[in-house]
């Protein structure tokens, strides 16, 4: 990315723009592009300094389409959600899926999706999909989508991309959002916008093992919550069942199992058929709990890629394996935090409960995923809702109101204060709010997290340091997760509530 000539106007109180987008993944880029197409001047702020700082760049498997059968995809999404997905939201996704993919990814960005020997698009299948309908590039689809997308918006004459810039607070007045305060000045810089679109990604940094970038600290969700926006479904955190089990973990795409790779336990046995009729292609929440149960019972679980042309068909993943000294066809795996299904509650245009504030991508709760997300629908959701929100966010004039005044007295902080508090937060989330939860442990986590947030608040009142704000945001989001988990006593989807009577993480199903 390179910085472009500014498309915003400077005022004595900061600067103004028609549409402000915070975040540079597929959802943020889609919102910026859509708003610019409508004639708006767009400013895109991003903490990222390179593409792989965004979660989209880490997405492997692909992007789902309907292949002309929207009802089939809708059924799979709702089934994977354990019946909790909002049917109206799913309709919005599937009815706009193919047009969005063709318009932006194929016609505009000319993404080179993999093809068959006959030159047709090569569709693959992943867990809980009943059809081969997923477009992909090797198993590094996110990289091949995001990088040309960033370049395209960066070159657009109506869009300014401003890197290494964090939004610290929302500017609000009487229920309306007027922009953000950024960290571009020691006491914060107001940026006023006709409409503001949050596309800040997920919460993976709250866990010690995650497939997300390190800066996925839930910033947009925390800012929106602190401003009074409605937040929903925060207990539904999806753990991917197949991340490399070792130092520097990485995702092993579900496409591997979709093409024939299988899970084996420490005794060399395939086990998923004992847990679910779909076996290795069961919904992610089921597979993740089964993998954890088999790891505890037999010592390890591996993904056996011997049925595949692994080196040829998945060179990016194969290279990561070889870089870590993994030889042969068996790759040790363990569940890892992957995706937040909840977030800022939005409608079918990405509108939040606060006027002129939108949210898209992983920070938004559209209702599509319910309690568990179907594979390869996150990029699609970000694209569809980003386009719809960007279009709807145009036509508002920015208004200059009083912005939050941040202090920068620069008091002395204890050495490694933020890093040590973040480690404590991650340990709490890992232990009490991970793959399975216990009501007493959820309550214990809430108490620890409240104390932690209190300690952070005492310092953040006088400093605008980004790491402190990220820690503040992570603390807020962690408390939202704990609260939602404590209020939901029913095991559903990826929110699994264990009890003393449970003998294992997941019970095998022999007959169904």
C-alpha positions in Angstrom: 0.0 0.0 0.0 1.1 3.6 -0.6 -0.5 6.7 0.7 -2.5 8.8 -1.7 -3.2 12.5 -2.0 -5.7 13.4 0.7 -9.4 13.5 -0.2 -10.5 15.1 3.0 -10.9 18.7 4.1 -9.0 20.1 7.1 -10.8 22.2 9.7 -9.6 24.1 12.7 -11.1 21.2 14.8 -9.6 18.3 12.8 -10.7 17.2 9.3 -13.8 16.0 7.5 -14.7 13.4 5.0 -18.0 12.1 3.5 -17.5 8.4 4.6 -14.9 7.2 7.1 -14.0 3.5 7.0 -12.0 2.0 9.9 -10.3 -1.3 8.8 -8.7 -2.6 5.6 -9.9 -6.2 5.2 -12.3 -7.3 2.6 -15.3 -5.7 4.4 -13.6 -2.3 4.8 -12.3 -2.3 1.2 -15.7 -3.2 -0.1 -17.4 -0.5 1.9 -14.8 2.1 0.7 -15.2 1.0 -3.0 -19.0 1.1 -2.8 -19.1 4.5 -1.2 -16.7 5.9 -3.8 -18.7 4.4 -6.6 -21.6 6.6 -5.3 -19.5 9.7 -5.6 -18.4 10.0 -1.9 -15.0 11.1 -0.7 -13.7 8.2 1.5 -11.0 8.1 4.1 -9.9 4.6 5.1 -8.0 4.3 8.4 -6.1 1.2 9.2 -3.8 0.1 11.9 -2.1 -2.2 9.4 1.2 -1.4 7.8 1.2 -4.4 5.5 -1.6 -6.6 4.1 -0.9 -9.5 6.4 -1.9 -7.3 9.4 -5.5 -7.9 8.3 -7.4 -11.1 9.0 -8.5 -11.3 5.4 -4.9 -11.9 4.3 -4.8 -15.0 6.6 -8.0 -16.6 5.1 -7.1 -19.8 3.4 -10.0 -22.0 2.2 -11.9 -19.7 -0.1 -15.1 -17.8 -0.7 -18.4 -19.5 -1.0 -20.8 -19.0 -3.9 -24.3 -20.4 -4.5 -23.5 -21.8 -8.0 -27.0 -21.0 -8.9 -28.6 -22.8 -5.9 -29.1 -20.3 -3.2 -31.6 -22.5 -1.3 -28.9 -25.2 -0.9 -26.4 -22.8 0.5 -29.0 -21.3 2.8 -29.9 -24.8 4.2 -26.2 -25.5 4.9 -25.6 -22.1 6.6 -28.6 -22.7 8.9 -27.7 -26.3 9.6 -24.1 -25.4 10.5 -25.4 -22.7 12.9 -27.3 -25.3 14.9 -30.5 -23.8 13.6 -29.8 -20.4 15.1 -28.9 -18.3 12.0 -31.4 -15.5 11.1 -33.2 -16.7 7.9 -33.7 -13.1 6.7 -30.0 -12.3 7.1 -29.1 -15.6 5.3 -31.4 -14.6 2.5 -29.5 -11.3 2.1 -26.2 -13.1 1.9 -27.2 -15.8 -0.6 -29.3 -13.6 -2.8 -26.4 -11.1 -3.3 -23.5 -13.6 -3.2 -22.9 -14.4 -6.8 -23.4 -10.9 -8.1 -21.0 -9.5 -5.5 -18.3 -12.1 -6.3 -18.7 -11.6 -10.0 -18.7 -7.8 -9.9 -15.9 -7.1 -7.5 -13.6 -10.2 -7.4 -13.9 -11.4 -11.0 -14.7 -8.4 -13.1 -13.1 -5.6 -11.1 -10.1 -7.2 -9.4 -9.7 -10.1 -11.8 -8.7 -12.5 -9.0 -7.2 -15.6 -10.6 -9.3 -18.3 -9.0 -8.1 -21.8 -9.6 -9.4 -23.5 -12.7 -9.8 -27.1 -13.9 -7.8 -28.6 -16.7 -10.7 -27.6 -19.0 -10.4 -23.9 -18.0 -13.6 -23.8 -15.9 -13.6 -22.5 -12.3 -12.5 -25.1 -9.9 -15.0 -25.3 -7.0 -14.0 -27.1 -3.8 -16.0 -28.3 -0.8 -15.4 -27.7 2.9 -17.0 -29.0 6.2 -20.8 -28.9 6.4 -21.2 -27.9 2.8 -23.4 -30.3 0.8 -22.0 -29.1 -2.6 -18.7 -28.1 -4.3 -19.3 -24.4 -4.4 -16.2 -22.7 -3.0 -13.9 -20.6 -5.2 -10.2 -20.6 -4.1 -6.7 -19.8 -5.0 -4.5 -22.7 -3.8 -5.3 -22.5 0.0 -4.3 -18.8 0.3 -7.4 -17.2 -1.1 -7.5 -14.3 1.3 -4.0 -13.1 0.2 -5.0 -13.3 -3.5 -8.2 -11.3 -2.8 -7.0 -8.7 -0.3 -3.7 -7.5 -1.9 -5.2 -6.6 -5.3 -8.2 -5.1 -3.5 -6.0 -2.9 -1.3 -4.1 -1.8 -4.4 -7.3 -1.0 -6.2 -8.8 1.2 -3.5 -5.4 2.8 -2.8 -5.3 3.9 -6.5 -8.9 5.2 -6.5 -9.1 8.9 -6.8 -11.9 9.2 -4.3 -10.3 7.1 -1.6 -7.4 7.9 0.7 -5.8 5.0 2.6 -4.1 6.1 5.8 -1.9 3.3 7.2 -0.5 2.8 10.7 -3.4 4.9 12.1 -5.7 3.7 15.0 -9.1 5.0 15.9 -9.3 5.5 19.6 -12.8 6.8 20.4 -16.0 7.4 18.5 -17.2 11.0 18.3 -20.9 10.9 19.4 -23.6 13.4 20.1 -27.2 12.6 21.1 -27.2 9.1 19.6 -25.4 10.0 16.4 -21.8 9.1 15.5 -19.8 11.9 13.8 -16.5 10.2 13.3 -13.5 9.1 15.4 -10.6 10.4 17.3 -7.4 9.0 15.8 -4.0 8.6 17.4 -2.3 10.9 14.8 -1.7 13.6 17.4 -0.5 13.3 21.0 -4.0 14.2 22.4 -5.9 12.6 19.6 -7.0 14.0 16.2 -10.8 14.4 15.4 -11.9 13.1 12.1 -15.5 14.0 11.3 -17.5 12.0 8.8 -21.0 12.0 7.3 -21.1 8.3 8.2 -18.6 6.0 9.9 -18.1 2.3 8.9 -16.3 0.0 11.4 -14.6 -2.9 9.7 -12.0 -3.7 12.4 -12.0 -7.5 12.4 -12.1 -10.0 15.2 -10.9 -10.8 18.7 -8.2 -13.4 18.1 -5.5 -11.5 20.1 -7.6 -12.2 23.3 -6.4 -15.8 23.1 -2.9 -17.2 23.2 -3.6 -19.5 20.2 -5.4 -17.9 17.3 -5.5 -17.9 13.5 -5.9 -14.1 13.6 -3.2 -11.4 13.4 -1.8 -10.1 16.7 -3.6 -6.8 16.4 -7.1 -8.4 16.3 -8.0 -6.8 19.6 -11.7 -6.1 19.1 -11.3 -2.3 18.7 -14.4 -1.6 16.8 -16.6 -3.7 19.1 -15.2 -2.0 22.2 -15.6 1.5 20.8 -19.1 0.8 19.7 -20.1 -0.7 23.0 -18.6 2.2 25.0 -20.6 4.6 22.8 -23.8 2.7 23.6 -24.3 0.5 20.4 -26.2 -2.8 20.7 -23.9 -5.8 20.9 -25.1 -9.4 20.4 -24.0 -13.1 20.4 -20.6 -12.5 21.9 -20.4 -16.0 23.5 -20.2 -17.6 20.0 -16.5 -17.8 19.4 -15.6 -20.4 16.8 -12.5 -22.5 17.3 -11.0 -24.0 14.2 -10.3 -27.7 14.7 -7.1 -27.9 12.6 -4.4 -25.4 13.5 -0.8 -26.7 13.6 -0.1 -27.9 17.2 3.3 -26.3 17.8 5.2 -23.0 18.1 4.0 -20.4 15.6 0.6 -22.1 14.9 -1.0 -21.7 11.5 -4.3 -22.7 10.0 -4.6 -26.0 8.0 -7.5 -25.1 5.7 -10.7 -27.1 5.8 -10.3 -27.5 2.1 -7.7 -30.2 2.9 -10.4 -32.3 4.5 -12.9 -31.3 1.8 -10.5 -32.9 -0.7 -9.9 -36.1 1.3 -7.5 -35.5 4.2 -8.5 -37.2 7.4 -8.1 -36.8 11.1 -6.4 -39.6 13.2 -5.8 -39.8 16.9 -2.7 -40.9 18.7 -3.5 -44.5 18.1 -3.6 -43.9 14.4 -7.4 -44.4 14.2 -9.9 -42.3 12.3 -12.4 -41.1 14.8 -14.8 -38.5 13.4 -17.3 -41.1 12.2 -17.9 -41.9 15.8 -18.9 -38.3 16.6 -21.0 -37.2 13.6 -22.7 -38.6 10.5 -20.6 -36.2 8.3 -17.4 -37.5 9.8 -14.3 -35.3 9.0 -16.6 -32.8 7.3 -18.9 -32.2 10.3 -19.6 -28.6 11.5 -16.5 -26.9 13.0 -17.8 -26.8 16.6 -18.3 -30.6 16.6 -14.9 -31.3 15.0 -13.1 -29.0 17.3 -14.5 -30.6 20.5 -13.9 -34.1 19.1 -10.3 -33.2 18.3 -9.8 -31.9 21.8 -11.4 -35.0 23.3 -9.1 -37.3 21.3 -6.0 -35.3 22.1 -6.8 -35.8 25.8 -7.6 -39.5 25.4 -4.8 -40.5 23.1 -2.1 -37.8 23.4 -2.4 -36.2 20.0 -4.4 -35.7 16.8 -2.9 -35.5 13.3 -4.2 -34.4 10.0 -3.3 -37.1 7.5 -2.8 -35.5 4.1 -1.6 -38.7 2.3 -4.8 -38.9 0.2 -3.9 -35.6 -1.4 -1.3 -34.3 -3.9 -0.3 -32.1 -1.0 2.9 -30.5 -2.2 1.4 -29.8 -5.7 -2.1 -28.7 -4.8 -1.4 -26.9 -1.5 2.1 -25.4 -1.9 1.6 -22.5 0.5 0.5 -24.8 3.4 3.1 -27.4 2.5 5.8 -24.7 2.6 4.7 -23.7 6.1 4.9 -27.3 7.2 8.4 -27.8 5.9 9.5 -24.5 7.4 8.6 -25.9 10.8 10.4 -29.2 10.2 7.2 -31.2 9.6 8.1 -34.1 7.3 5.8 -36.8 6.0 2.0 -36.8 5.6 0.9 -36.4 9.3 0.6 -32.9 10.7 -0.1 -32.5 14.4 -3.2 -30.3 15.0 -5.2 -28.7 17.8 -8.2 -26.3 18.0 -7.4 -22.6 17.9 -9.5 -19.5 18.2 -10.7 -18.6 14.7 -13.8 -16.4 14.3 -16.3 -14.3 16.3 -19.8 -15.0 15.2 -21.3 -12.2 17.3 -20.3 -8.5 17.5 -22.0 -5.1 16.8 -25.6 -5.8 16.0 -26.5 -4.6 12.5 -29.3 -4.8 10.0 -29.2 -5.9 6.3 -27.3 -2.7 5.4 -24.8 -2.8 8.2 -26.6 -0.1 10.2 -26.0 -0.2 13.9 -28.3 1.1 16.7 -26.4 4.4 16.6 -27.3 6.8 13.8 -24.7 7.0 11.0 -22.6 4.2 12.4 -22.2 1.1 10.4 -20.3 -2.2 11.1 -19.2 -4.9 8.6 -17.1 -8.0 8.6 -16.1 -9.9 11.7 -16.8 -7.0 14.1 -20.5 -7.1 13.0 -23.2 -9.4 14.1 -25.4 -9.8 11.0 -27.2 -12.9 12.1 -25.9 -15.0 9.3 -23.7 -17.2 11.4 -25.9 -17.6 14.5 -24.1 -19.9 17.0 -21.6 -21.3 14.5 -20.2 -20.2 11.1 -20.3 -22.3 8.0 -16.8 -22.6 6.4 -15.9 -20.0 3.7 -18.8 -17.6 4.4 -16.8 -15.0 6.3 -15.1 -13.4 3.2 -18.5 -13.5 1.4 -20.3 -11.9 4.3 -17.7 -9.1 4.5 -17.9 -8.5 0.8 -21.7 -8.4 0.6 -22.3 -6.3 3.8 -19.4 -4.1 2.9 -20.9 -3.2 -0.5 -24.3 -2.7 1.0 -23.1 -0.5 3.9 -20.8 1.6 1.7 -23.7 2.3 -0.6 -26.1 3.2 2.3 -23.5 5.4 4.1 -23.4 8.0 1.4 -25.3 11.3 1.2 -24.7 12.5 4.7 -22.9 15.8 5.4 -20.2 15.7 8.1 -21.0 17.8 11.2 -18.3 19.2 13.5 -19.3 18.6 17.1 -17.3 18.6 20.3 -14.9 15.6 20.2 -13.5 13.7 23.2 -10.4 15.5 24.7 -7.8 12.9 25.3 -5.0 13.6 27.8 -1.3 12.9 27.3 0.4 13.7 30.5 2.8 10.8 29.8 3.0 9.4 33.3 5.6 6.8 34.0 4.2 3.3 33.4 5.5 0.2 35.0 7.8 -1.6 32.7 6.0 -3.9 30.3 2.7 -2.9 31.8 0.5 -3.5 28.7 2.3 -6.7 27.7 2.0 -8.3 31.1 -1.7 -7.3 31.4 -2.4 -8.7 28.0 -0.8 -12.0 29.0 -3.0 -12.1 32.0 -6.1 -11.5 29.9 -5.1 -14.2 27.5 -4.6 -16.7 30.3 -8.0 -15.9 31.7 -9.7 -16.3 28.3 -7.8 -19.6 27.5 -8.6 -21.1 30.9 -12.2 -20.1 31.4 -13.7 -18.9 28.1 -12.3 -21.3 25.5 -13.6 -24.3 23.7 -15.8 -25.4 26.6 -17.0 -23.3 29.5 -18.2 -24.0 33.1 -20.7 -21.6 34.8 -18.5 -21.2 37.9 -15.4 -20.6 35.8 -17.2 -18.0 33.6 -18.1 -16.1 36.8 -14.5 -16.4 38.0 -13.3 -15.0 34.6 -15.7 -12.0 34.9 -14.2 -11.1 38.3 -10.7 -11.3 37.0 -11.5 -9.3 33.9 -13.3 -6.5 35.8 -10.2 -6.0 38.0 -8.0 -6.0 34.9 -10.1 -3.4 33.2 -10.1 -1.2 36.3 -6.3 -1.3 36.4 -6.1 -0.4 32.7 -8.7 2.4 33.0 -6.6 4.1 35.7 -3.8 4.6 33.2 -5.6 5.1 30.0 -7.3 8.3 31.3 -3.9 10.1 30.9 -2.3 8.4 27.9 -3.1 8.0 24.2 -0.7 5.2 23.7 -2.0 2.7 21.2 -1.0 -0.4 23.1 -3.0 0.8 26.1 -6.1 1.5 24.0 -5.8 -2.0 22.5 -5.6 -3.4 26.0 -8.6 -1.3 27.0 -10.5 -2.6 24.0 -9.5 -6.2 24.6 -10.6 -5.9 28.2 -14.0 -4.5 27.2 -14.6 -7.2 24.6 -13.4 -9.9 27.0 -16.0 -8.7 29.6 -18.7 -8.7 26.9 -17.8 -12.3 26.0 -17.9 -13.4 29.7 -21.2 -11.6 30.3 -22.8 -13.2 27.2 -21.4 -16.6 28.1 -22.7 -16.3 31.7 -26.2 -15.4 30.5 -26.5 -18.3 28.1 -26.7 -21.5 30.0 -27.6 -23.6 27.0 -25.0 -25.4 24.9 -25.5 -24.4 21.3 -23.1 -24.2 18.4 -19.6 -23.1 19.5 -20.8 -22.1 23.0 -20.4 -25.4 24.9 -21.4 -25.3 28.6 -19.9 -28.2 30.4 -21.3 -29.6 33.7 -19.9 -31.8 36.4 -21.9 -34.7 34.9 -20.1 -34.5 31.6 -17.6 -37.3 31.1 -16.0 -35.9 28.0 -15.8 -32.8 25.9 -18.2 -34.3 23.3 -20.2 -37.5 23.2 -19.8 -39.8 20.2 -23.0 -40.5 18.3 -23.0 -44.1 17.2 -26.4 -44.2 15.4 -27.1 -40.8 13.8 
